[in-house]
Amino acid sequence: MSTTSSDPTTSYAKAPTRTLSAGGVTFAYRELGPKGGVPVVFFVHLAATLDNWDPRIVDPIAEDRNVITFDNRGVGASTGEVPDSVEAMADDAYAFIRGLGFDTIDVFAFSLGGMVAQALVVKHPELVRKLVLTGTGPAGGKDIDKVAGVTYYDIVRATLTRSDPKEFLFFNRNATGKVAGKAFVRRLQERTADRDAPITTKAFRTQLKAIKKWGRSAPADLSQITQPTLIANGDNDRMVPSVLSEDLHRRIRGSELVIYRDSGHGGIFQFHEQFAPVAVGFLAP
């Protein structure tokens, strides 16, 4: 399944898919960019697999950094059953990262991935050097437990118009958002070979259950997060309300906040030309 090359690719569309067994799970992952130094590990969103990362975000970071994306337990080509808690997902991510032999990483996380990243850094603060949290919110965050309702509603709307649900879930339904949504979905199709297995309905529902638990759990003590943290979102996130990005910013001391106007949950993808350089600069060694 894996390929080797003396010249590492910096194109996510061409990054080989590899596997690693750790903690009783065979994880599917992709690696790109130059080897060495602290890697940037990407934590993906609800219902997503390896194929759901925007190459316009990944590729600029991979120009100078070793980038790793992975399917958590029970997702895509990774084996096992999806855990029904964010904390258990973080335990699996830790097993994967340590299985690769890393003791220090930077994290780039989006949506559900941002929740998993928060749980990981609270439990293993020594592992994470820098943290990028996008389109996400804290444990006990207002209205996170309503994600399932919004998600199912938008899946129905997308089905009726033969669209990708992400066009509804991630982008505003105005002229600008519709164009940005279709462009985003096209970019996700740039990889034509060795594509990942889609998430199963059962795994998707279990992830929704985990998000609901996260939203209804006791508020986290985010003062424990002392790593440099970059928080970003659109100003009209219907999935994980934008106010929660501001909440994270207030509670994580010294964090930076970027909010993109006239955009939704996928604000960083709609504004990738502006956001990618910000992320690259923030993650610089």
N, C-alpha and C positions, 0 to 999 in steps of 0.2 A: 504493500500500500504506500510505503514511503519512498521518496526519491532522494538522491544525494547530488549535491552540486558544489563545486568549489566557489561558485559565484552566487551568493544567496540572493534570492529574488526579493524585490521590494514591492512586488505587485500581488495584492491579496487574491486577485483572480487566478493567479498561477501558483499560489502557495500549496505545496503538497499536503495531503491529509495524512496524519500519522496516528499511531495508537500507543497508549501507555497503560499498563496495568498497575493499579495502586488501590489499596483499601478495598479489595474485592471487586473493583470496577475496572473495566477496560474503557479508558477515556479516549474519545476521538478529539484530535486537536490539529491546528495548523500553526506553523512557525515561519516567520519571514523576517527579513532585515538582517543586519550584521550580527554575528554571534559575539558574546562577551558583554561585560558590564551588567547592570541591573536590567532585567527584562521588563517589558510592559505587558501585563496580563489583562486581557479584556473579558469582562463579565457581561453576558448578554441578557436580553430582555425576555419577558413572558412569551412563550410559544416559539421562541427563536432557536435556530440551529446555527452551525458555522456559516451558513450561507446568508445570514441576516445582517452582517456587518457592512456598513457603507464603505466601499473602497476609498472614497474621497476623504474619509477620516483615518482609516487604517494606513493607507499608503504613505501619506506625509510623515506619520510617526515612524514608520518602518524604514524611512530613508536613513536614519541614523541610530535606530534602536532595534534591539531584538524584540519582536512582537509575537505574542502567543494568544491564540483564541482557542476556546475549548467548549465542548458539549458537557454539561454537568450530567450527573448520573441519570440514566433513563431518558435522556434527550438525544434526538438525532441518532448518530451511530454509536453513542456511548451505551454501555450495557447497564442492567439493573433497573430498579424502580425509582421513579421520581419521589424524593422525600416530601412529606406534607408540612414541612416547616422550613423557614428561611435559614434558621440556625443549622439544621442538618445539611442543607445545601452548602453552607459555609464550611462545614466539616469535610464534605466531599472535595470542595475546592482546595482546602488545605492539604488533603491527602494527595491530590493531583500535583500541586505545586511542589510539595516536598518530594514527591516521586520523581519529578524532573531534576531534583537535586538543587533547587534554589532555596537560599535562606533569606534573601532580600528581593523584593519585587516592587514595582510601581503598579498601581491599579487604574484601569480605565473601565468605568462601569456605567451601564445605562439601565434605568427602570428597575425591574426585578433584580437585575445584576447589581445595581447600586445598594439594594437592601442586603443582598448576600455579602457584598463588599464591606458594608458597615458591620455586619455580624462577624465577619472574618477579622477585621482590624481591632474590634473590641476584645475578641478572644485571643488573638495573636498579634499584639501591637508591634512586636519586634520584627515581624515578617514584612510589613509594609512601610516603604520609604515615603512615597507620595501617593495622593488619592485624587482621582477625578470622578466626581459623582454627577451624573446627568439624568434629568427626567426622573428623579427619584425622591423618596421621602423617608423620614425616620420611623422607627417602630412606634405604634400608637398615633401615627400621623392622621390628622383630620381627613375623613372620607376615603382613605386608602382602601377600607373594607368595601367600598362601593365599586371597585375596579371591575369586578365580575359583571355587574349589571351594565356598565358602560360598554364593556367588551362585547358581550352578547348582542346588545342593541346595534353596535356598529357592524358586527359581522352580518347581521340580517340586512342592514342598509347596503353594505357592500355587495352582498349576494344578489340583491334585487337589481343592482346596477352593473352586475358582472365586473366588479372592481376588486382590487386587493383590499382586504380589511384595513391594512396599514394606512391606506389613503384617507380613511375616515378617522382612525384611532390616533394617528400621529400628526395630522395636518388639519389646519382650518379649512372649512368648506366654503371659502371665498375664492375669487379668481386666482389670487397669488398662491394660496394653499393647495388648490387643485393641481396647478402646474407643478409645484414643488413635489407633491405626492407622487405624481406619475413619473417624474424624473428620478425620484428616489427608488421607486420600484424597478425602473429600467436599469439603474446602476447595480441593483442586487442580482440582475440577470447576466452581468458581464462575465461571470465565471460559467463556462459552458461544459467543462469536463470535471469528473470526480466530484459531483455535487453531493451534498449531505442528504441523509434520509429525513423526511419531514417528521415533525413531532406528532405523536399519536394523540387522539382525542382524550384518552385516559390520562396521559402525562400532562396535557394542557389543563385538564380539570383539577388535577392534583396541585399544579402550580398556582392556580387561582385560589385553591383552598389555603395554601401556604401564605399567599399575599393577604387574604382576609384575616388569617391569624395574626400576621404581622401588624396589620392595621388596628386590630382590637387588643393587642398586647400592651403591657405597661410601657410608658414612654422610656426610651433609652437614655442613659446618661452619656450624652455625646461630649461631655467635657473630657472623657477618656481619650478622645481622638485628638492627638497633638501633632499629627503629621500635617505637612503642608497640604491643603485641600482646595481644589478648584471645583466649584458648583456651577452648573449651567442648565438652562431650560428655556422654553418659550414662555411667553407671557400669558398663554391661554391653554395650559395643559389640562385636558379633561380627564385624563387617566390618573395621573398623580398630580393633584392640584399644584399650580405654580407657587402658591403661598408656602408650600412645604419646602421648596428650594430656599425661600427666604428664611424659613424656620431653621433649616440646616445651617445656613450661613450665620444666623444669630448664635447658634448653639455650639458651632465648631470654631473655636477661637482662632483668629488669624486667617480664616478661610477667605477665598476670593469668590465673588458671585458675578455671573454673566447671564443676563436675561435678554433674549431676542424678541423684539416687538413683532406683533402680528404673526405669531407662530404658535404651534401647539407642542404636544409631547415630543415630536421630532424636530424641535427647533434647531438642534445642533446639526441635523442633516439638511434642513432647509437652508441654513446659513453656514454650510460646510466651508465655503471659501473664507469666511471670517473666523470661524471657530477653529479649524484645523491648525492655523498658525498659533493661535492662543494656546491650544493644547500642547503643541510641539514645544513652545517656549516654556510653558509651565513644567513640562516633564524633563526638560534639559537637565543633564547631570549637574 
